[in-house]
């Protein structure tokens, strides 16, 4: 089965939100840590953005959850 959104799992928005809340972080807190606007975090959590691998990598580091997957060709 092929993964959605080029290298992310289909439930990535939920993973981001659960991990952020698990660390007791607000959207602005996470945005600050990854040098983005809170609106960007909201868009990722709502699944309204095509994921950027650099932003996902920063989120992974900040919230401690693996969000990216390798795509086998």
NUSE-7608 format. One line per field, with one value per residue (C-alpha): x, y, z; residue in three letters. Coordinates in nm, 4 decimals. Example, Ala and Ser with C-alpha at 12.3 -4.5 7.8 and 13.67 -1.06 7.14 Angstrom:
! residues 2
c1 = 1.2300 | 1.3670
c2 = -0.4500 | -0.1060
c3 = 0.7800 | 0.7140
resn = ALA | SER
//
This chain:
! residues 73
c1 = 0.0000 | 0.1336 | 0.1674 | -0.0205 | 0.1319 | 0.4777 | 0.6434 | 0.3961 | 0.1472 | -0.2239 | -0.2691 | 0.0235 | -0.2001 | -0.3366 | 0.0128 | 0.1380 | -0.1512 | -0.1356 | 0.2405 | 0.2183 | -0.0562 | 0.1307 | 0.4248 | 0.1819 | 0.2787 | 0.0534 | 0.0562 | 0.2551 | 0.5070 | 0.5659 | 0.5746 | 0.8393 | 1.0557 | 1.0457 | 1.0733 | 0.7338 | 0.4081 | 0.1350 | -0.0818 | 0.1654 | 0.1248 | -0.2541 | -0.2381 | -0.0287 | -0.2641 | -0.5665 | -0.4077 | -0.4476 | -0.0885 | 0.1352 | 0.4003 | 0.7442 | 1.0122 | 1.2220 | 0.9306 | 0.8392 | 1.1986 | 1.1902 | 0.8558 | 0.9911 | 1.2774 | 1.0551 | 0.7789 | 0.9804 | 0.7639 | 0.8623 | 0.6436 | 0.8282 | 0.8500 | 1.0765 | 0.9084 | 1.0293 | 1.0593
c2 = 0.0000 | 0.3418 | 0.6082 | 0.9353 | 1.2818 | 1.1785 | 1.0217 | 1.0710 | 0.8390 | 0.9115 | 0.9888 | 1.2328 | 1.5287 | 1.3325 | 1.2153 | 1.5732 | 1.6905 | 1.3956 | 1.4289 | 1.8061 | 1.7733 | 1.4872 | 1.7224 | 1.9869 | 2.2242 | 2.4825 | 2.5452 | 2.8672 | 2.6746 | 2.4185 | 2.6876 | 2.8730 | 2.5617 | 2.4943 | 2.8614 | 2.8725 | 3.0595 | 2.8986 | 2.8950 | 2.6495 | 2.4096 | 2.4395 | 2.3631 | 2.0508 | 1.9333 | 1.9912 | 1.8171 | 2.1272 | 2.1484 | 1.9344 | 1.8281 | 1.9806 | 1.7298 | 1.9972 | 2.1145 | 1.7534 | 1.6854 | 1.9849 | 1.8712 | 1.5196 | 1.6603 | 1.8968 | 1.6488 | 1.3268 | 1.1348 | 0.9840 | 1.1460 | 1.0651 | 0.7228 | 0.5917 | 0.5254 | 0.2138 | 0.2404
c3 = 0.0000 | -0.0946 | 0.1723 | 0.1334 | 0.1000 | -0.0182 | 0.2807 | 0.5625 | 0.7244 | 0.6732 | 1.0444 | 1.0668 | 1.1639 | 1.4611 | 1.5571 | 1.5665 | 1.7804 | 2.0234 | 2.0693 | 2.1159 | 2.3753 | 2.5422 | 2.5945 | 2.7253 | 2.4457 | 2.2869 | 1.9138 | 1.9662 | 2.1810 | 1.9071 | 1.6400 | 1.8393 | 1.8680 | 1.4939 | 1.3915 | 1.2226 | 1.2776 | 1.4922 | 1.1791 | 1.0201 | 1.3136 | 1.2814 | 0.9088 | 0.9731 | 1.2486 | 1.0264 | 0.7272 | 0.5111 | 0.3900 | 0.1728 | 0.4240 | 0.3939 | 0.4960 | 0.6675 | 0.8818 | 0.9643 | 1.0710 | 1.3057 | 1.4473 | 1.5023 | 1.7056 | 1.9054 | 1.9938 | 1.9909 | 1.7435 | 1.4058 | 1.1376 | 0.8157 | 0.6499 | 0.3802 | 0.0487 | -0.1272 | -0.5021
resn = UNK | UNK | UNK | UNK | UNK | UNK | UNK | UNK | UNK | UNK | UNK | UNK | UNK | UNK | UNK | UNK | UNK | UNK | UNK | UNK | UNK | UNK | UNK | UNK | UNK | UNK | UNK | UNK | UNK | UNK | UNK | UNK | UNK | UNK | UNK | UNK | UNK | UNK | UNK | UNK | UNK | UNK | UNK | UNK | UNK | UNK | UNK | UNK | UNK | UNK | UNK | UNK | UNK | UNK | UNK | UNK | UNK | UNK | UNK | UNK | UNK | UNK | UNK | UNK | UNK | UNK | UNK | UNK | UNK | UNK | UNK | UNK | UNK
//
